[in-house]
Amino acid sequence: YLLKERPDDSMLLRLVTHIMDFIGNY
């Protein structure tokens, strides 16, 4: 997985991870 090649995907991945963590708190 080339995060350095796709910075946009990296940001999206962080966003999705944050959302999943937020949902997981419920």
C-alpha positions in Angstrom: 0.0 0.0 0.0 1.7 3.2 -1.2 0.5 6.0 1.1 3.4 8.2 0.0 2.3 7.8 -3.6 -1.3 8.7 -2.8 -1.5 11.4 0.0 -5.2 11.8 -0.8 -5.9 8.2 0.0 -3.9 8.6 3.2 -6.1 11.5 4.3 -9.2 9.5 3.4 -8.0 6.5 5.3 -7.4 8.6 8.4 -10.8 10.2 8.0 -12.5 6.8 7.7 -10.5 5.4 10.6 -11.7 8.4 12.7 -15.3 7.9 11.7 -15.2 4.2 12.5 -13.6 5.0 15.9 -16.4 7.6 16.5 -19.1 5.1 15.6 -17.4 2.4 17.7 -17.8 4.6 20.8 -21.6 4.0 20.5 
